Every structure is written in C-alpha cells, then in structure tokens.
Amino acid sequence: MIKKVLLLAFLFTNIYVFGADTRPNIVWIFVEDMNDWMGCYGDNTVPTPNIDKLAENGIRFDRAYMSAGVCSAVRSGIAFGTMQTTLGIHNHRSSRQRTSEEKIKLPEHIKTVYQLLRSNGYHVINAGPKNDFNFLWPTQNQKELDKVKGAYGHGAYFTEDKEELLYDVNSQPWGYSPEIWKDRPVNKPVFIQFQLKGGKNSGRFSNARTTKDKSMVKIGNQAIYTDLDKVEVMPYYPDLPEVRKEIAHHYDCIRQTDGEVGQIIAELKKKGLYENSIIFFWSDHGMRLPRHKQWLYEGGIRVPLLMTGPGIAKGKVRKDLMSGIDITATTLALSGTEIPNWMEGKDLLADDFKRDFVVSARDRCDYTIERVRAITTERFKYIKNFLTDRPFMQPQYRDVTSFVREMRAYHESGKMDDKESFIWSETRVPEEFYDLENDPYEINNLARDPKFSGELKRHQNILTNWIKSTDDQGQYPETTNALIGSLQQWSANAVNPEFDKARKALVQTGDPVIWNLWPEDAPGTYLKLADEFDSTGPDGELVAGRRVIRLHNTVPNLAIYKPDPAIDTKTAVVIAPGGGHWILAYDLEGTEIAAWLNSIGVTAIVLKYRVPGVAYNQGKRWLAAAQDGQRVMSMVRGRAEEIGIDPNKIGIIGFSAGGTPVKYTALTTKRLYTPVDDYDTISFRPDFAAPIYSGSLPEEAELNEDCPPFFMVITHDDWGPEAMAEMYIALRKAKISAELHIYESGGHGYGLRKTHLPVTTWPDRMEDWMRKLGYLER
C-alpha cells in the first residue's frame, strides 16, 4: 500500500508536467495547546464525533511527540522538518526584531515546507493569524508587517519577490474563513494550513448552555460546561477546585474544536476538495497546566496525530515513535516534492520508516530561561535538566492564573504529597528517568535506581551523541541582542541571571551621569550630619532573597541612566526611592527601577533626595523630599535637550516615602522653597505620575484638570492601604485620570523584584499604561 502511495505521488508529478495536475490536496489542521482527551484515543468524557471520524477513516498515531512543549519552537521546527535546536531557532519568541540586531536569518538554501510546496506547483493557503516563527520570514501582508512595530515584535520582513513568499494566501481569521478561497486557481492542487485555537478557545461549543445561567460554574469569565465530577485529576496534581475547573474547561475546548473540525470538513466537501485531500490533524503541545505546556513530560509533548485521505489505510493504529518534524517530510513525499537532504524529518509512510528515539527540547520560554532535553524511547523517557540552580516553577506567565495560585498556596501550607510537590522544588534534579510502560504519569524517578543503571547509561549516551551530531544550538548562550529583545518585552519579569548582561548593555556605557541638585547648600538645615554611608549588613532584611542598599545622610543629586539608542522613546522618568524619610532604599526602589525603565526605552533619573528629613526641618521631615522633588523636575525639564529627552514626556515615580516628591509635584503648584536660579522658573509639574505603595493626599493638594494622569499600586495587606484608595477616590471626583491596582498580598517594600506574588507584575501594568498614553512610542 505504501509503495502505491509513492507511485501515485510520482505519477501525479509527471501528470503535472504534461497536463492536468491531479496530485492530492493536503490539509493541515494545526491545533493549539491541546491534549488527546478524545473518543478515538479512549477518552469519552466529552463527544468528539468529527475528530473520531478522522481516526476511523485513517491512521491514528498513538506515540506522536513534538520537538518542544511551546508553540513557536514547534512551529519553527515543523516549518523546516528539522529540529529547531539544529537551526538555532529554539528559543520561544526569538528573532522578533524588537531591537535592530535581534534577527535570525537562515541560509538561503534552507526553505520552509510552504515555499517548497509553492515552488512545486501547490497553491498554499495559511488560514489563521499565527506566523509564530523564530526566524525572519518574507511577506507582502501588511498586517504581518505591522506586527514588527508592535510591543512584542515580529519576524516578518517585506519582499518584492512573490516567489519568496511562504503563502499564496495569508488569511488572518482563525480556522475557516471564506477569504481563503480568494484567487484560488482551478488547475493547481491546494495546500491549506487551518489554525485552530484549541486549548486557548472559549470552550463554548455549539449548543452549549447559556452563560446567563447563574448556576454556571466559571473559571475567570469563562463558563464551564463539562461536569466537574466526571473529570479525572492526574495524580501529580492535588485535587483542588481550580485544577478540576481547568481540566473541565479543557474538555470544553476539545468539544469546541471538534465542532470547528466538522465545519472545515463540511466546507472542503462543498468546494469539492474533500475526496482528493489528505488531512493531517494534530496539536502543537499539551494544555496549559504545569507539567503539560512548556514541559517535556508526556502531557506536554505527546499529542494527538491523525492522518486520513486517498491512499491512507482506514482504521489503522500506529504505536511506533514519531516526531512532529516527520509531518513535514511526509507532506513533501505525498506532494511529489523532493525531501531536502538537510531535513531531519522522515516520511511516515515510507516502508523503512523507523525511529529508535525522539528528541524534545525546552529552552527559553518568554522570560524564563531553561535548558532541558528529553529522549523518549519505546519504553523509557530520559530528561536532562541542565540548569539545576533554579526551581521547576520559576517565574512564568501562568503565575497569575487561579490554578497556579491555588496550587502554590496548597504547597506552601505543607499539604502536598511527594508526587504533587515534585515540581514545586526550589532546585532541579539533574536527571529524570521514567518507565513509561509501568509509570505513564512519570511519577517515579528511576535515575538513582541501580536496577536501571544500564538503561540510564544508554539514554545518556543517546543524548550526548545527539547533541554532538546535530550541534544542538541550545548548548550555546543566547546572544545579548536576543536577550535585550526579551528584556525589552518582559522587563521586570526577566529575573534569570542571564539577563544581567542585557541590563548592563541597555544602560549607557560606564557610570551614570551625576548632577548636583542644588548650586549651593540645599534649603534649610536643622542638624549637622556625618558623611553619607550605607548601613546594608549581612543580616539585613531580604527582599526576594536579596539585601537592600540603605543610604543615610544623603547629599542630594540625580543620576541619569540612558537607554539603548535603538529603543530610546525620548521619555524620562524621575525615580524617588522610599525609606520613611530616614534612609533611601537606593537599589530596590532606585537603580533597579532605572534598569527596568531603560529596558523599555525610557531615560531613568534616580533622585537622591535628602534623608533623614528631620535634619532639614524639625517639624516636617517630608519637606526636604518635597523640595528636592520640585527642584529635580524643574531642572530635568530645563535641561531636557542636554539629556536627550522630550520636555513634554517627563514623569515621576515614587515608592513609599518616595511618594512625597510625586504628590508635591503632581498635585501642588506652590514651590516650597525660595527660587535659587532660572531652573526654578520652569514648571515642576510632571506629565504623568506613579506613587507606588505610597500614602495619602497632601493637605496642600490642588485637584483640578491640570493634574497629570496617575498610576497607583497597593496591596490589601499593606499598612494603611485605605490612604491610597482614598486618594484614588479624590482623583476620580476631581475628574483626574487615574488607574489603581489593588493586590491581595505583598505587604510593603517589594520594588519590582519578582516573586510568585501577582503584585510583582505591576511593572507590566505600568508599561501597558504608559504605552496606552503614548509615552513608549519611538
């Protein structure tokens, strides 16, 4: 049968040369974030009749493994039918042109499957908005080119040569859309890639109950229709309400996806394409729970894969190992297109197809830097964790989800058993080894079991030889330019030590420019102070595991940190650290904030205002900070051209006691000292203001339409959060633009140091706010 398929492909190629092209159409149904919890795979929790029909009419692959557990790495590998690690396109969301040098351009001879099919006479359609590739790719689609300038960057670049394009039609809507048939020639076979949201979908399938039903169970704003009591909670999770909800919601998404597959099949039949179409259905990786998406356990990389169409055996089940990159090679073989010798994928329908092992890789995902490799053989899974110094659940995008927060709280309460708490360890085991035949959930790590030492050694050798033979690019550090792009996007979330070099590169070369704040002595002196000093000690309080610089008896000045010119927005922010007007937390709430602002293209100006404040006014210890705040704003605006900033794009941010300079510049007009030079004739009012875990309105506040917009952050368990809430209410009543974020926990003095607490994501919210106001435009 296989030989017949290959013979047909050969004949189709020759028919194309001499007359009508009768080669098969090829349809990829490429689904996001979805596990194989379907009827055809033995799970009847929800009905999946359309997907099951594909399996009934074709081949079901039971051991299909993707090359990674995250979308862009998988998509990049499948685009070339080659491991993403071989081509250096393995880091999630890399080559996004967020900086001028953040580009990965592959050799000219390496072409995507889409280009190879186009050059061999196929009309290639991409039906979906996601071109999530970790390399530069050519297009004439303006919507894709517009994404290059977006907040997250993009790999698209313009080409004048239509022959270079990946697609003849690049449609934006998810799944089926009538626009995909635009300009379709009648004399060419068609390749269509349908992209479906899968596990990212709403879960509201056809004929679902109304969401107006008040008894409806919900996860966030999404209704859940699958009976929570009918779902199975895997043994590596605690059986908690939010975990059970997430699993039930995933079943809803599978049921919704099944309906979308039915629509695609119906439309192919209407167009007369179905009978001559070979259809592939698969998912890029597992759903979003931990140990699934991004991870290299079975739930993350073993996916559903179905193939059906003319010449494909019906009702066949294959239990041999295959890799996602084999889909590419098989597609080329079916189309009569030569498989390039550099391609690592293999034709699944070839008589000699065989894989002794499959390799999967985990590398940087967004701002989380990892290096993990997995070898899956017929019976075993070997996982090598190269970065053992960091936790399994290190900071990631899921931290704000209800299921992660619930599981974290459950772990911290000491209620998890060993198998549930494994991924919550603060460090990694270097190796994991699982007997998939007897331990399908990968719970019992056999890496130290002497009975399996021989098999462990065999798998170690497989990985070592594979890394060497393919020159696995993950063994080399990511470039500073690439890390700068990630840092620019994710800023404060990027806590891995590898980002330190990117932060240093973003801040101007050498020390910051230091300016004295006052031409002579600062206003007022009540006590004579000793020299400035830092009282940080080895036993000092830790914030996110690190000490905090505590400056005393400060001499007022400002330190100017410039961003990389390539991303400079000409916006500036004055930073006022906190410390109760007794000390300055100069790194936690000063220089670290400067590094974050530099990473998003903002000039950062750290204000060293005078502490202790009582030394300058016995009754008003806050007065020195307020005076220094007014002075620095006037000086920065007066010297804007010298600094290289826009005088109409200057904001101020202050932490705790550092909120005093914020409020006495943004909410008052009276200068609190006698002018000393021409700078004091210039307005000290900022263009935007951000008091972070700060206090109440000053008595002198003048609330009116001239006040700038405010961004505020506080936690429920901070001392006196009512004061900031009251300030927000006062701003609202005065019709002053304001955005207040209240988090449940976090206390006080967290700066932007990343922890598991959602409050430490506040820099992302402020970045969104600044972008919305236009201050991050270049």
C-alpha positions in Angstrom: 0.0 0.0 0.0 2.8 2.4 0.9 4.5 1.7 -2.4 1.3 2.5 -4.2 1.1 5.9 -2.5 4.6 6.7 -3.5 3.9 5.6 -7.0 0.8 7.8 -7.2 2.9 10.7 -6.0 5.4 10.1 -8.8 2.6 9.8 -11.4 1.0 13.0 -10.1 4.2 14.8 -10.5 4.5 13.7 -14.2 0.8 14.5 -14.8 1.5 18.0 -13.6 4.3 18.3 -16.1 2.3 17.0 -19.1 -1.2 18.1 -18.3 -3.8 18.4 -15.6 -2.3 18.3 -12.0 -4.2 15.6 -10.1 -1.9 15.4 -7.1 -3.8 15.3 -3.8 -4.7 18.4 -1.9 -3.0 18.5 1.5 -4.8 19.9 4.6 -3.1 20.6 7.9 -5.4 21.2 10.9 -2.9 22.7 13.3 -4.4 23.0 16.8 -3.0 25.0 19.8 -2.4 23.7 23.3 -4.5 20.5 23.3 -4.1 17.0 24.7 -5.6 13.9 23.2 -8.6 13.6 25.5 -10.8 12.4 22.7 -13.0 9.4 21.9 -10.6 8.0 19.3 -7.9 7.9 22.0 -10.1 6.2 24.5 -11.4 9.2 26.5 -15.2 9.6 26.2 -15.6 12.3 28.8 -17.0 14.6 26.0 -18.2 13.7 22.5 -15.7 14.3 19.6 -17.5 12.8 16.6 -15.7 14.7 13.9 -12.2 14.0 15.2 -13.2 10.4 15.8 -14.3 10.2 12.2 -10.9 11.3 11.0 -9.4 8.4 13.0 -11.9 5.9 11.7 -11.1 6.9 8.1 -7.4 7.0 8.5 -4.4 6.4 10.7 -4.2 7.2 14.4 -0.7 7.7 15.8 -0.5 6.9 19.5 3.1 8.0 20.1 3.4 11.3 18.3 5.9 13.6 20.1 6.5 17.2 19.4 10.0 18.7 19.3 9.1 21.1 22.1 6.4 22.0 24.5 5.8 25.6 23.3 4.3 26.9 20.1 6.9 29.0 18.3 9.6 26.3 18.8 7.3 23.6 17.5 6.1 25.7 14.6 9.6 26.7 13.6 10.7 23.1 13.6 7.8 21.9 11.6 8.3 24.7 9.1 11.6 23.1 8.1 11.0 19.5 9.1 14.1 19.8 11.3 14.8 20.1 15.0 14.6 23.8 16.0 17.8 23.2 18.0 19.7 22.3 14.9 18.9 25.6 13.2 19.2 27.9 16.3 15.5 28.8 16.3 14.8 27.0 19.6 14.1 30.0 22.0 10.5 30.9 22.2 9.7 34.2 20.6 13.2 34.9 19.3 14.2 36.8 16.2 11.4 39.3 16.8 13.2 42.5 15.7 12.4 44.2 18.9 15.9 45.6 18.6 17.7 46.3 15.3 20.1 43.3 15.8 17.5 40.8 17.1 17.3 38.7 13.9 17.9 35.1 12.9 18.2 34.7 9.1 18.7 31.2 7.9 20.9 30.2 5.0 19.4 30.8 1.5 19.2 27.1 0.6 17.0 26.2 3.7 13.4 26.7 2.7 10.2 26.2 4.6 7.8 23.5 3.6 5.4 26.2 2.4 8.0 27.6 0.0 8.9 24.1 -1.2 5.3 23.3 -1.9 4.7 26.6 -3.7 7.8 26.0 -5.9 6.5 22.6 -6.8 3.1 23.9 -8.1 0.9 23.9 -5.0 -1.4 26.8 -4.2 -0.5 27.4 -0.5 -3.0 28.9 1.9 -2.4 29.8 5.6 -5.8 30.0 7.3 -5.0 31.6 10.6 -3.3 34.6 12.2 -0.3 32.9 13.7 3.1 33.0 12.0 4.9 32.3 15.2 8.3 31.7 13.8 11.7 32.2 15.5 13.4 33.3 12.2 13.0 36.1 9.7 10.4 35.3 7.0 9.3 37.2 3.9 5.8 38.6 3.3 3.8 41.2 1.5 1.0 41.0 4.0 0.7 44.5 5.6 -1.0 43.1 8.8 2.1 40.9 9.4 4.5 43.7 8.7 2.6 46.0 11.1 3.3 43.5 13.9 7.0 44.2 13.6 6.4 47.6 15.3 4.1 46.1 18.0 5.0 45.7 21.6 6.2 42.1 21.1 7.9 42.4 17.7 7.7 40.0 14.8 9.8 38.1 12.4 8.2 39.3 9.2 10.1 41.4 6.6 8.9 42.8 3.2 9.9 41.2 0.0 9.2 42.4 -3.6 9.7 38.9 -5.0 6.5 36.9 -4.8 8.4 33.7 -5.4 10.0 34.1 -2.0 6.6 34.2 -0.1 5.6 31.4 2.2 1.9 31.5 1.1 -0.2 32.5 -1.9 -2.9 33.5 0.6 -2.2 34.5 4.2 -5.6 34.8 5.9 -5.9 36.3 9.4 -9.0 34.8 11.0 -8.6 31.6 13.0 -9.9 28.4 11.3 -12.2 28.5 8.3 -12.9 31.8 6.6 -14.4 32.4 3.1 -11.4 34.7 2.2 -9.1 31.7 1.9 -10.5 30.9 -1.5 -9.6 34.3 -2.9 -7.8 33.9 -6.3 -7.6 30.1 -6.0 -6.5 28.7 -9.3 -8.5 25.7 -10.7 -5.5 24.0 -12.2 -3.4 23.6 -9.1 -3.6 21.3 -6.1 -4.1 23.1 -2.8 -2.2 23.0 0.5 -4.2 24.5 3.4 -3.0 25.1 6.9 -6.0 25.6 9.2 -5.1 27.0 12.5 -7.4 26.4 15.5 -7.2 27.9 19.0 -7.7 24.5 20.6 -7.0 24.8 24.4 -6.9 28.6 24.1 -10.5 28.7 22.9 -13.5 29.9 25.0 -14.9 26.4 25.5 -18.3 27.4 24.4 -19.2 24.7 21.9 -22.3 24.6 19.7 -25.5 24.1 21.7 -23.7 24.8 25.0 -25.9 26.0 27.8 -26.4 29.8 28.1 -23.8 31.7 30.1 -26.7 33.7 31.6 -27.4 30.7 33.8 -26.4 31.9 37.3 -25.7 28.4 38.5 -23.0 28.0 35.8 -19.5 27.1 37.1 -16.9 29.6 35.8 -13.1 29.9 35.6 -12.5 33.6 35.5 -15.0 35.0 33.0 -15.4 31.7 31.1 -18.2 29.3 31.7 -17.5 25.6 32.3 -20.0 23.1 30.8 -18.3 19.7 31.4 -19.4 18.1 34.7 -16.6 18.7 37.2 -17.3 15.4 38.8 -16.7 13.5 35.6 -13.1 14.7 35.0 -10.0 12.9 36.3 -7.4 14.8 38.1 -4.0 13.4 37.3 -2.1 12.0 40.3 0.7 14.6 40.0 -1.8 17.4 40.9 -3.7 17.9 44.1 -7.4 17.5 43.6 -8.3 21.2 44.1 -11.3 23.1 42.7 -9.4 25.4 40.3 -7.4 22.5 39.0 -10.5 20.5 38.4 -12.1 23.5 36.7 -9.1 23.9 34.4 -9.3 20.3 33.3 -13.1 20.5 32.7 -12.6 23.7 30.7 -10.0 21.9 28.5 -12.6 19.3 27.7 -15.0 22.1 26.7 -12.3 23.4 24.4 -11.8 20.0 22.9 -15.5 19.7 22.2 -15.5 23.2 20.7 -12.5 22.2 18.5 -14.3 19.1 17.3 -17.1 21.4 16.1 -14.6 23.5 14.2 -13.1 20.4 12.6 -16.6 19.4 11.4 -17.1 22.8 9.8 -13.7 22.5 8.0 -14.7 19.1 6.6 -18.1 20.4 5.5 -16.5 23.3 3.7 -14.0 21.1 1.9 -16.8 18.9 0.7 -18.8 22.0 -0.5 -15.7 23.0 -2.5 -15.3 19.6 -4.0 -11.9 19.2 -2.4 -12.5 16.6 0.3 -12.4 13.4 -1.7 -8.9 14.2 -3.1 -7.5 15.7 0.2 -5.1 14.1 2.6 -5.8 15.6 6.0 -3.5 15.8 9.0 -4.8 16.7 12.4 -2.5 17.4 15.4 -1.8 19.7 18.3 1.4 21.6 18.8 1.7 20.6 22.5 -0.4 20.0 25.6 -2.8 22.2 27.6 -1.6 25.0 29.9 -1.5 23.2 33.2 2.0 22.7 34.7 3.8 19.5 33.5 1.9 20.0 30.2 2.6 23.1 28.1 6.3 24.0 28.0 7.3 20.9 30.0 8.7 17.7 28.4 6.6 15.2 30.2 4.0 13.1 28.3 1.3 15.7 28.9 3.4 18.4 27.2 4.9 16.7 24.2 2.8 13.6 23.3 0.0 14.9 21.1 -2.9 13.6 19.0 -2.0 13.0 15.4 -4.4 11.7 12.8 -4.0 11.3 9.0 -6.7 10.4 6.5 -7.4 10.6 2.8 -7.0 8.8 -0.5 -4.4 6.0 -0.3 -4.3 6.2 3.5 -5.2 3.0 5.4 -8.5 3.2 7.3 -8.9 2.4 10.9 -5.2 1.8 11.4 -3.4 2.4 14.7 0.4 3.0 14.8 2.2 2.7 18.1 5.7 3.4 16.8 7.6 6.5 17.8 7.3 9.6 15.5 8.3 13.2 15.7 6.4 16.3 14.8 9.0 17.1 12.2 8.0 13.9 10.3 4.7 15.6 9.4 6.7 17.9 7.1 8.7 15.2 5.4 5.5 13.1 4.9 3.7 16.1 3.4 6.5 16.7 0.9 6.5 13.0 -0.1 2.8 12.9 -0.7 3.0 16.0 -2.9 5.8 14.6 -5.0 8.2 17.2 -3.7 11.8 16.1 -3.1 12.8 16.0 0.6 16.0 18.1 1.0 19.0 16.2 2.4 19.3 18.7 5.2 15.8 17.9 6.5 15.8 15.7 9.6 12.1 14.6 9.4 11.2 11.3 7.9 8.4 10.1 5.7 5.9 8.3 8.0 4.5 6.3 5.1 7.9 5.0 3.8 8.5 1.3 4.1 11.7 1.9 6.0 10.4 4.5 8.5 11.7 3.8 12.0 12.7 5.9 15.0 14.5 4.4 17.9 14.1 7.6 19.9 12.5 11.0 19.7 14.2 14.2 21.0 12.3 17.1 22.6 13.8 20.3 23.9 12.8 23.1 26.3 14.7 26.4 26.0 13.9 30.0 26.9 10.1 30.5 27.1 9.2 34.2 27.1 11.3 35.5 30.0 12.0 32.1 31.7 15.4 30.7 30.7 15.6 27.0 30.6 17.7 24.2 29.0 16.1 20.8 29.2 16.3 17.8 26.8 14.2 14.7 26.7 14.9 11.4 25.0 11.8 9.2 24.5 12.4 5.6 23.5 9.9 2.7 23.2 9.7 2.2 26.9 11.6 5.0 28.7 11.7 8.8 29.0 15.1 10.4 29.9 15.1 14.0 30.9 18.2 16.1 31.4 17.9 19.3 33.4 21.0 21.4 32.6 20.1 24.4 34.8 19.7 22.8 38.2 20.1 26.1 40.2 16.5 27.3 39.5 13.1 26.0 40.5 10.8 24.0 38.3 8.1 26.6 38.8 10.3 29.6 38.3 8.5 32.9 37.3 6.3 32.4 34.2 3.2 33.7 32.5 1.0 31.2 34.4 1.8 32.7 37.8 -1.3 34.9 37.7 -3.7 32.1 36.9 -6.1 30.9 39.5 -4.9 27.2 39.3 -1.3 28.1 39.9 -2.1 30.4 42.8 -4.3 27.8 44.4 -1.6 25.1 44.0 1.1 27.3 45.3 -0.9 28.2 48.4 -1.6 24.5 48.9 2.1 23.7 48.6 3.1 26.4 51.0 0.6 25.1 53.5 2.5 21.8 53.5 -0.4 19.7 52.3 1.1 18.3 49.1 2.4 14.8 49.0 5.8 13.9 47.3 4.4 13.4 43.8 2.4 16.6 43.9 5.2 18.7 45.3 7.9 17.5 42.9 7.6 20.4 40.5 7.5 22.9 43.4 11.1 22.2 44.4 13.4 25.2 44.6 16.1 23.4 42.7 16.2 20.8 39.9 17.3 17.2 40.0 19.9 16.9 37.2 18.3 13.8 35.6 14.9 12.1 35.5 14.2 8.6 34.1 10.8 7.1 33.8 9.4 3.7 32.8 6.5 4.8 30.6 5.2 1.3 30.3 4.6 0.9 34.0 4.5 4.6 35.0 2.7 6.6 32.3 2.2 9.6 34.6 6.0 9.9 35.1 5.9 9.9 38.9 8.7 7.5 39.9 12.1 8.9 39.0 14.4 5.9 38.4 17.6 7.9 37.8 19.2 6.6 41.0 17.7 3.1 40.9 20.7 0.7 40.3 18.3 -1.7 38.6 18.0 0.7 35.7 21.6 2.0 35.6 22.3 0.2 32.2 19.2 1.8 30.6 20.0 5.1 32.1 23.5 5.0 30.7 22.1 4.1 27.2 19.9 7.1 27.2 22.6 9.4 28.5 24.7 8.3 25.5 21.9 8.8 23.1 21.5 12.4 24.2 25.3 13.1 24.3 25.7 11.8 20.8 22.7 13.6 19.5 23.9 16.9 20.9 27.2 16.4 19.3 26.0 15.2 15.9 23.4 17.9 15.5 25.4 20.6 17.2 22.5 21.4 19.4 22.4 25.2 19.5 20.9 25.2 23.0 24.3 24.5 24.4 25.5 28.0 23.5 24.4 31.1 25.4 21.8 33.3 23.8 23.2 36.5 22.3 23.0 39.8 24.2 20.9 41.3 21.4 18.4 38.4 21.7 18.2 38.8 25.5 17.8 42.6 25.1 14.7 42.0 22.9 13.2 39.7 25.6 14.1 42.1 28.3 12.5 44.9 26.5 9.3 43.0 26.2 9.2 41.3 29.6 11.2 43.8 31.7 10.8 43.2 35.4 9.7 39.6 34.9 13.1 38.7 33.4 14.8 37.6 36.7 17.2 34.9 35.4 20.9 35.8 35.9 21.4 35.5 32.2 19.6 38.8 31.8 22.2 40.7 33.8 24.4 41.3 30.7 21.3 42.5 28.8 20.5 45.0 31.5 24.1 46.3 31.6 24.0 46.6 27.8 20.8 48.6 27.9 22.2 51.1 30.5 24.7 53.5 29.0 28.3 52.5 28.9 30.2 53.5 32.1 28.7 55.1 35.2 25.6 57.2 35.0 25.8 61.0 34.6 25.6 62.6 38.1 24.4 66.1 38.5 24.2 68.1 41.8 20.7 69.1 42.6 21.4 72.4 44.2 24.0 75.0 43.1 24.9 75.7 46.7 23.5 74.4 50.0 20.1 72.9 49.9 17.2 74.8 51.7 17.1 74.5 55.5 19.5 72.8 57.9 18.4 71.7 61.3 21.1 69.2 62.3 24.7 68.7 61.2 25.1 65.3 59.6 28.0 62.9 59.3 29.1 61.8 55.9 26.8 59.7 53.7 27.0 56.0 54.4 25.3 52.6 53.6 24.2 50.5 56.5 23.4 47.4 54.5 24.6 44.5 56.6 24.9 40.7 56.2 21.9 40.2 58.5 19.8 42.9 56.8 16.2 42.3 55.7 15.9 40.3 52.5 13.5 41.3 49.7 13.1 38.4 47.1 16.2 36.8 48.6 18.5 39.8 48.3 19.7 42.6 50.6 18.7 46.2 50.1 21.1 49.2 50.0 20.2 51.6 52.8 21.7 55.1 52.3 21.9 57.6 55.2 22.8 61.3 55.4 22.4 61.6 51.6 23.9 64.5 49.6 21.1 65.5 47.1 21.9 64.7 43.4 20.4 63.0 40.4 21.8 60.0 38.4 20.9 59.8 34.7 20.7 56.4 33.1 20.1 56.4 29.3 18.6 53.5 27.4 20.0 51.9 24.2 19.6 54.5 21.5 17.9 51.9 19.3 14.9 51.8 21.6 15.0 55.3 23.1 11.5 56.8 23.3 12.7 60.2 24.5 10.5 59.7 27.6 12.1 60.2 31.0 11.0 59.2 34.5 12.4 60.6 37.7 12.6 57.9 40.4 12.2 58.7 44.1 13.2 55.7 46.3 11.5 55.1 49.7 12.8 54.7 53.2 10.5 56.5 55.6 12.4 59.8 55.2 15.2 58.2 57.3 17.1 56.2 54.7 16.9 55.6 50.9 16.4 52.1 49.5 18.6 53.1 46.7 18.8 49.9 44.7 15.5 48.2 45.4 13.5 51.4 44.6 16.1 53.3 42.6 18.7 51.8 40.3 16.7 48.6 39.8 13.8 50.6 38.6 16.2 52.5 36.3 17.3 49.3 34.7 13.7 48.3 34.0 12.8 51.7 32.6 15.9 51.6 30.4 14.8 48.2 29.1 11.6 49.7 27.7 13.4 52.7 26.2 12.9 55.2 28.9 15.6 57.5 30.4 15.7 56.9 34.1 16.7 59.6 36.6 17.3 58.4 40.1 16.7 61.2 42.7 18.8 61.0 45.8 16.8 63.3 48.0 17.9 64.3 51.5 17.5 61.9 54.4 16.9 62.0 57.2 14.4 64.6 56.5 14.4 65.9 60.1 17.9 67.3 59.6 16.4 70.0 57.4 13.1 70.7 59.2 12.4 69.6 62.7 8.6 69.5 62.3 8.2 68.3 58.7 10.6 65.5 57.9 8.9 65.1 54.5 9.7 68.7 53.4 13.2 68.1 52.2 12.0 65.3 49.9 9.2 67.5 48.5 11.6 70.4 47.9 14.1 68.1 46.1 11.3 66.6 44.0 10.2 70.0 42.8 13.8 71.0 42.1 14.6 67.9 40.1 11.5 68.2 37.9 12.3 71.8 37.0 16.0 71.0 36.3 15.3 68.0 34.2 12.7 69.9 32.1 15.1 72.8 31.8 17.9 70.6 30.6 15.8 68.2 28.5 17.7 68.9 25.3 21.0 68.2 27.1 19.7 64.9 28.5 18.2 64.0 25.1 14.6 63.8 26.1 11.3 65.3 25.2 10.4 68.1 27.8 6.7 67.1 27.4 7.3 63.4 28.2 8.7 63.5 31.8 7.1 61.5 34.5 7.8 60.7 38.1 7.6 57.5 40.1 8.0 57.2 43.9 7.9 54.3 46.4 6.5 54.6 49.9 8.1 57.8 51.3 9.3 58.5 47.8 5.6 59.2 47.0 6.2 62.7 48.6 8.1 64.1 45.7 5.4 62.6 43.4 2.5 64.3 45.2 4.2 67.6 45.8 5.0 67.9 42.1 1.9 66.4 40.5 -0.8 67.8 42.9 0.5 71.2 44.0 1.6 74.4 42.3 3.3 76.3 45.2 7.1 76.0 45.3 8.2 75.0 48.7 11.5 76.9 48.7 12.8 80.2 47.5 14.0 80.0 43.9 17.7 79.8 43.5 18.3 80.1 39.8 16.5 80.2 36.4 15.6 76.5 36.6 13.2 77.4 39.4 11.2 79.4 36.9 10.3 76.3 34.9 7.3 74.2 35.8 7.9 71.2 38.1 4.7 69.5 37.2 5.2 66.0 35.7 3.4 64.8 32.6 2.4 61.6 34.4 2.8 60.3 38.0 3.1 57.0 39.7 3.0 56.7 43.5 3.7 53.0 44.4 2.6 51.8 47.8 2.6 55.4 49.0 0.4 57.4 51.4 -2.4 59.9 51.4 -3.0 63.2 49.7 -1.0 66.2 50.9 -3.0 68.9 52.7 -1.8 71.4 50.0 -3.2 69.3 47.2 -4.9 71.3 44.4 -7.0 68.8 42.5 -8.1 70.1 39.1 -7.9 69.3 35.4 -4.3 70.4 35.1 -3.1 67.5 37.2 -1.4 64.7 35.3 -2.7 61.1 35.0 -1.9 58.8 37.9 -0.9 55.1 38.1 -1.0 53.6 41.6 -0.3 50.3 43.2 -1.1 49.0 46.7 -1.8 45.7 48.4 -4.6 44.7 50.7 -2.2 43.6 53.4 0.0 46.7 53.3 -0.2 49.1 56.3 -2.9 51.7 55.6 -4.0 50.9 52.1 -7.0 53.0 52.7 -5.0 56.2 52.2 -4.2 55.3 48.6 -7.7 54.2 48.0 -9.0 57.5 49.3 -6.6 59.4 47.1 -7.9 57.5 44.1 -11.5 58.4 45.0 -10.4 62.1 45.4 -8.7 62.0 42.0 -11.8 60.4 40.4 -14.1 63.0 41.9 -11.8 65.7 40.5 -12.0 64.0 37.1 -8.3 63.3 37.1 -7.3 60.3 35.0 -6.2 57.5 37.4 -5.5 53.8 37.4 -5.4 52.0 40.7 -4.2 48.4 41.1 -5.0 46.7 44.4 -3.5 43.2 45.0 -4.4 40.8 47.7 -1.0 40.3 49.2 2.6 41.5 49.1 2.9 43.8 52.0 5.3 46.7 51.6 8.6 47.4 50.0 8.7 44.8 47.3 10.1 47.1 44.5 9.9 45.1 41.3 11.8 42.1 42.5 10.0 39.1 41.0 8.3 36.6 43.3 5.3 34.3 42.9 3.0 37.0 44.1 0.9 38.7 41.4 1.7 42.2 42.8 5.2 41.9 41.4 3.7 42.0 37.9 2.8 45.7 38.5 5.6 46.9 36.1 3.9 45.2 33.2 0.7 47.0 34.1 2.5 50.3 34.3 4.2 49.6 31.0 0.8 49.0 29.4 -0.5 52.2 30.9 2.5 54.2 29.6 2.1 52.6 26.2 -1.6 53.5 26.1 -0.8 57.1 26.9 1.8 57.2 24.1 4.9 57.6 26.2 6.6 54.4 24.8 6.3 55.4 21.1 9.5 55.9 19.3 
